[in-house]
Amino acid sequence: MTPPAPEALISPAQKWAITFTVMVVAFMQILDTSVTNVILPHLQGSLSAGLDEVSWVITSYLAANAVIIPATGWLAGLFGRKRFFLICATLFVVSSFVSGAAPDLTTLIVARIFQGLGGGPIIPLSQAILWEIFPFHQRGLAMAVWGVGFILGPILGPTVGGYLADQWSWRWIFYINLPVGILGFFLASVFLFDPPYLRRAAHIDWWGLALMIAGFGCLQLVLDRGEREDWFASATIVALTIVAVVALASFLIRELMTGDPILDLAVFTDRNFATGASLSALIGFGTFSGMLLVAVFTQKLLGYDAWTSGLVLAPGGLGNIFSLFASGLVTRLDQRVMLGFGCLLNAASLYMMTSLTLGMDYWALALPRFIQGFAVGFIFVPLSTLTLATVRRDKLVNATAIYGMLRNVGGSVGIAVVTTLLAQRSQFHQTTLVSHVTAWDPATRERLTSWASHFMARGSDSFTAERQAVAMLYRETVAQAQLLAYADDFWLLAVMFTTVPLVLPLMRRIRMEPSTAATAPTTERAAAHAAEEGAR
């Protein structure tokens, strides 16, 4: 298959200025998505709220993201792409300021909803813009450079957020968005433009809009709150699930029947897109849940603070930077081979994480993360190339919205699955281990004697020392059970990435088609187009 040829010629300087613009705004959005996880304890103390209450600061943002992303293509047509990008950046910056200045939890949650509405469309819009302005042989490099901001966000988020919250105040994690957002707004005002083929929405599909909000909003709430509410043991989760299923089914039917859909599902007739979008959900499942497991493991079992836990994730970004050098191969090699290699390499890094111990040092964690980051460069660039290269240019924003939506849904499902399995497998392993911890077991007696001697040497009497020894043995048993549960989760993710190459034969390789006189735009046409956009 060959990708469609670009319709307009843009100067190299303008291309990279646009790339920097969308990377800055996307980095701001990704940074804010990950940074709030480390400030929940600070919010509890500052706003006098429980953990379940402050967790809505994260849930509200994710739910707003889930609602707005599917409508990105339709909204870009309704407002114009450049204007909609500026609206999103403005809404994100203003709501960031309100979040930082929030006097109470209710104000903060409402501000986070608007922040999610502003931040959600930025990633699919950025991808569509880059895919449009770069010719096929440069798209791999452009997406890789833009991906640096995408990868660095989750790495810098916990470290920067932890430092600001500890040293200054949790409010500063929102205030740091202001200078970045203002810079991005002015850059977007200067460099972005509306493509001539952008189709404006003829009318607003109110039924489709209502079903979309209800369906995707309830689905995100189920995935985010399910573990806390014990899933379907909770009447609230059951009700939300029913609403999500009915609304999403009705939404799909509505979108297939209406003449001006909010989410154009016709792109799924492209075999590459249908397969690639499905794979993006699977890869999002493994990528987001894997990062969460590493962060939780280091903080809960190894006792790392947020700053040190962020440093464990940092080698992933370094590995990704190294893999940028391979981005140029995406137009020369079979993209399916690159994607398969990246997934198998990622599976190998996850397999390394199944050998977790409570005494492992920083470098034992950093090496798998580096390999995983290196593998990411061989996953997302060829996957986006295979998925989006043959999509019509006027369908790109809609296609990238669906692509990003499925990746986010996959990530939310992945986080829900691994956290649920973590709890269930911890209980399973704890029951198994406890059954072997008896007074007649020589290893148990030896461990109890060792702990009792330890406490007696520190001044405890024999009775107290024995009780403390039993408590410490129980603690060790629980920790070992949790350790085995983490290993089970990493095994699951490793197997998942190993199966991805089995699906790749369903996709066709993308080959570059040389420009011809018939397809290449003239210099005069490009200059006229640039002048028209500059006048806007």
N, C-alpha and C positions, 0 to 999 in steps of 0.2 A: 504494500500500500504506500502511496505517496501523499505527503501533506499538501494542503492547498497553498498556493503561492501568496506572498504578501501583496496587498493591494496598494500600498503607499510606501515611499521611500522616506525614511527618517534619518537624519544625520547621526553618526556614531555618538557624538557628544550628547545629543538630546536623548538617545536611547539609554545611555548610562546614567544621565541625570534623572530620567524617569525611574530607572531601576533603583537608584539610591533613594528616591522619594518614597516609592512604595515599600522599600525595605525598612526605612525609618519608621513609617507608620505601622507596618506589620510587626516590627520588633516591639514597639510600644504595646500593641495589643497582646502579643504572646507573653511578654514580660508580666503584664498585669494579670494574665490568666493563672500563672504559676505562683506569683508572689504572695497572694493572700493566704495560701495554705500555712505559712509559717507564723502568721500574726494572730491566729485564733485565740491563743492564751492571753495575748495582750488585749484583745477586744473584750474577753470575758471580764478582765479586771477593770478596764476603762469604762465599759458600758454596763457593768453589773448585770451580766447575762450568763446563762448557762451555755454549755458547749453545744447543745442541740439548737439553741436559739441563734448563736453566732454562726453556726454552720450554714444558715440561710444566706449569709453574705456570699458564700461560694455558690450555693444552689441557685439563688436568684439570677446570678450572672450566667451560669451555664444554661438555665432554662430560657433566658432571653436570647442567648446565642442560638439555641436549638430552634427557636421560633423564627428568627430573622434570616438565618442563612439560606433556607430553601427559597425565600422570596427575593434573593439578591438580584437575579437576572431580571425579574419583573420590575423591581424598584429602580434598577438602573435604566430600564426603558421608560419608566414613568417620569423620572426626574432628569434623566440624562446622566451618563456615567461619571463625568467630571463633577457635576453638581452633587450627585449622590455620594461620591467619595468624600467631597468636602463636608457634606452634611454629617457623614459618619465620623469623620475626624473631629468636627466641632462638637458633636454630641458626646463623643468619648472624652474630650478634654474638659468640657463643662461639667459633666457628671463625675469626672475624677476630682475636680475641685470640690464639688458638693460632698463627695464621699469623704474627702479628707477633713472637711469642716463640719461633718455631720454631728449634731449635738446628742443624738440618741440612735438606737439600733434601727428603729423604723425608718428614719431618714436615710440611714446608710443603705438599707436593703433596697429602698426605692431608687436611690441613686445608682446602685449596682445593677438594677434592672435596665435603666437607661444606658449605663455603660456597656452592658452586654448587647443591647440593641445597636449601639454605635460601633462596637468592636467586631461583631459577628461578620458583616459583609466585607471587611477589609481584606481578609486572606483570599477569598475567591476573586474579588475584584483585582487584587494585585496579580494573581496568577493569570487571569485573562488578559490584563494589560501587557504583561511581559510576553505572553504567548503570541500576542498580536503584533507587537512592534519589532520583534526579532525574527530574522529569517531562520529556517529550520536548522542550519548548521551552527547557529549561535545560541539556540534556545537552551541547550544543555548547560553551557557556561552561565547564561543569564539566570536560570533557575537555581543553579548551584550557588551563585553569589547571593541571590535573594535568600536562599535557604540558610545562609550563615546566620542571618538575623532570626530566622525561624528556629534554628537549633540553639542559638545562644540564649534566647528568651527563657526556656525552662532551666537552663544552667545558672544564669545570673539571677533569676527570680528568687530562689531560696536564699542565696548568699547575700544579695543586696538587700532583700526584704528583711532577712534576719538581722543584718547589721544595723539598718535604719531603725527597726523596731526596738532593738536592744539599746542602741546608743542615743537615739533621738526620741521618736514616737512613731506609733503605727500609722499616723496620719501622713507621714512623709512618703510612704510607699505609693500613695495616690498623688501627692504633690509633684513627685518626680516626673509624672506624665505631662505636666504642663509645658515645660520648655521643649520637650521632644515633640509633643503634639502641635504646638504652635509652629515649630520649624517645619514639620511635615505639612501643615496646612498651607503655609506660604510657598513651599516647594511645589505642592500639588496645584496651587493656583497658577503658577508660572508654567509648569511643564506638561501637565495632563491635558488631554483633549478628548472630545467625543468623536468616535469613528463615524464616517458618513453613512454606514449601513445600519446603525443602531435603530431598531424598530421601536417606536413608541407604543405603549399599551393603549388599545382603543378604549377600553373601559375597565373599571375595577370589578373583579370577580369577588363580590362580598362573601358569597357562600364558600368559595374556595379559601378565601383569606381566614374566615372564622374557623373552618375545619382544620386548616393548617396550624393555626395558633393553638387550638385545643389539643390536636393530636400530638404535635411535636413537644409542646409544653408539658403535657401530662406524661409523655414517654420519658422525658428527661428527669422529671420529678420521681418517677418510679425507679429509674436506674440510679439516681443519686441518693434517694432516701430509703430504698428497699432494705439495705443491710441494717440500717439503724432501726427500722420498724419491724424487723424480723420477717420481711417479705410478705407472703400471702397469709401469714397469721394476723396481719393488720388489715382491718376493714378499709382504712384509708388507701392503702396500696392496692387492694383489690378493686376499689372504685376507680382509682386513677388508671389502672390497667384496662378496665373495661372501656372507659372513656377514650383512652389512647387508641385501642384497637379499632373501635367503632369509628372514631373520627378519622384516623389515618386511612382505613379502608374506604370510607366515604370520600375522603380527599382525593385518593388515587382515581376512583371512579369519576369524580367531578373533573379532574384534570384531563382525563382521557376523552371526555365528552365535550368540554367547552371549547369554543373556537379561539379564545384568548387566555390560555392557562397561566396561572402564577408560576407553576413549575412545569416546564415543557418536557414531558417524558419521551418525546420522539427521539431524543438522542440515544436512547437505549436500543434503537434499531441498528446502530453501529456496533458491530460485534466487539471491536477493540474497546470501545468505551464501556459497554455493558460488563465485559470481563474485568477491565481495569478498575472501574468504579467499585465492583464487588471486592476485588483484591485490596483496594484502599481501605475498605472497612475491616478486612482481616488483618492487614498490616497495622492499621490504627489500633486495633484490639491489642496486638502484641507490643507495640511501641509504647503507648501511653501506660498500659498496665505494668510493663517491665520497669519503666522509670519510677512509677509509684512504689513498686515492691522494693527497689533499691533504697529509695528515700525512707520508707517506713522501717525497713530492716536496720539500716544504719542508726536511726534515731531511737527505735524501741528496744532492739536487742543489743546493739553495740554501744548505746548511750551517747552517740554523737549529737552535738547541737546542730541547729539549722545551718550555721555557717560551714561546719565541717562536712555535713551531709551534702551540701551544695558542691563542695570541693570534690566529693566522690563522683558526682555527675559531670564535673568539668572535663575530664579526659574524653568524654564522648564528643564534646564540641571540638576538641583538638583533633580527634580522629576524623571528624567530618571535614575539617579544613584540609587535611592531607588528601582525603578522597576527592576534593575539588579538582585535583590535577587529572583525574580520570574522567571528568565531565565531558571533555572534548571527544571522548571515544563513543559517545552516545549516538553520533551520526555515522560512525564508521563500522562499529560492531553491531551484531544482532542485539537489540535492546533486551530481548528475552533472555539471552545468555548472561548479560550484565545483571539483570534483575534476579535471575536464579542464583548467581554467584553471591550477590548481596544477601539474599535470604538465607542461604546455607551458611554464610559467614556469621550472620546474626544468630542463627541457630547454634553455631559453635560457641559463641560468646555466652549465650543463655545456658548452654550445657555446662560451661565452666562455673556458672553461678550455682549449679546444683551441688557443688562441693563446699557449701557454706559451713563455717565453724564459728563458734563464739570467740575464738582467739585469733581470727584472721586479721592481718594488718591492712593498712590503707592501700598498699600496692597490689595486694591480692584482689581487691575490689576495683582498683583503677584500671588494671589490664583488661578485664572483660569489657569495661565501659569504653575504653579506647577502641577495642576491636568492634564493638557495637556501633560506635560513632563512625568508624571507617566504613562499616557495612552500609550505613544509612545513605552515603553518597552513591552507592551502587543500587539503591532501592528506589528512592523517591524521584530522581531525575529520569531514569529509564521508564519508571512506571507512569509518570506524568506524560512522557513522550509517547508511549504506546497508547495511553488513554485519550489524550487530547489532540494529537497531531492531525487526525483526520476529521475532526469536528468542524463544521462550517463556522466561519469567523463571526457571523451574526448570532451564533448559538454558543459562543465561547463563555460568556459570563454565566449563562444558565448552566452550561456543562460544568464549569469550575465550581459553581454553587452546589450542584448535586455531588460532585466529587468530594468537596470539602465536608458537606453534610454527612455523607456516608463514612468518611474518615472519623469525624467527631462522634457519630453514633457508635461506630465500632470501638472507639476509645472509651466511651461511656459504658458500653456493654462489657468491655474488657475489664475495666476497673471494678464494676459490680461483680463480675464473675470471680476474679482473683481474690477480692476481699471476702466474698462469701466462702469460697473454697478454703481460704486461709483460716477462717474461723472453724469451719467444719473439720478440716484435716487436723487442725491443732487439737480439737477435742478427741478425734479418733486416735491420734498418736499418743496423746496424754493417757487415754484409757489403756492403750496397749502397754505403755511404759510403766504405768502404775501397777499393772498386774504382775510385773516382774520385780517390783520393789517390795520385798518382804523381809521379815526379821530372820528368815532362814537362808536368805541369799548371802553368800560370803562377800560379794562386792558391795552390797548394801550395808552390811555390818562394818566393813572396812571404811566406807565413806562416812557413816555416822560417827565412828570412832575418831576419824580424822577431824571432822568438824567439831566434835565435842572437845577434843584436845585443844583445838584452835581457840575456842571460846573460854575454856578454863585457863589457858595461858594469859588471857586478857582480863582475868579477875572474876569470871562468873563461877558460881558454885556448880556442883555436878548436876543437880536437878535442872537448873536453868540452862546449863550448857547442853544437856540432852534435848531439851525442848527447842533451843535455838538450832541445834544440829538437824532436827527433824524439819524445821521450817526451811532451812537452807537446802536440804535435800529435795523438798517439794518444789522450791523455787527453781532448782537446777532441772528438775523433771519437766516443769512447765516450759522452761526456756528451750530445752532439747525438743520438746513436742512442737513448739513454734518453729524452731529451726528446720525440722523435717517438713513442716507444712510449707515453708518458703521454698524448700527444695522441690516439693511436688508442683508448686505453681510454676517455677522456672522450667521444670520438665515439660509441663503442658505447653508453655510458650515456645520452647525449643522444637517440640514435635510439630506445632502449628506452622512455624516458619519453614520446617523441612518439607511440608506438603505443598507449599506454594509453587515450586517448579513443576509439579505434576499438572497444574492448570495452565501453564504458559503456552503449550501448543495450541490452545484455543485462540490465541492472539496472533495477528499477522505482524511481521517485522515492518517497521517504517523505513522506507528508503527515500533518500534525498533526490528530488527531481531538479535537474539544472534549470536555471532561469532561461527563458527564451524571449525573443522580441515580442511575442504575443502576450506573454504574461508579465513581463517586467514593466513597471510604470516609467513614464518619461520623466526627465528632470523637471520639465515645465509643470507637469501635473503635480509632482511632489512639492515644488515650490509654491504653487497656488494653494495647495492644501495646507501647507505650513502657515502661509500668510493668513488664510481664512481662520485657522485655529488661533493664531496670535491675536487676531482682531477680537476674538471672543473673550 
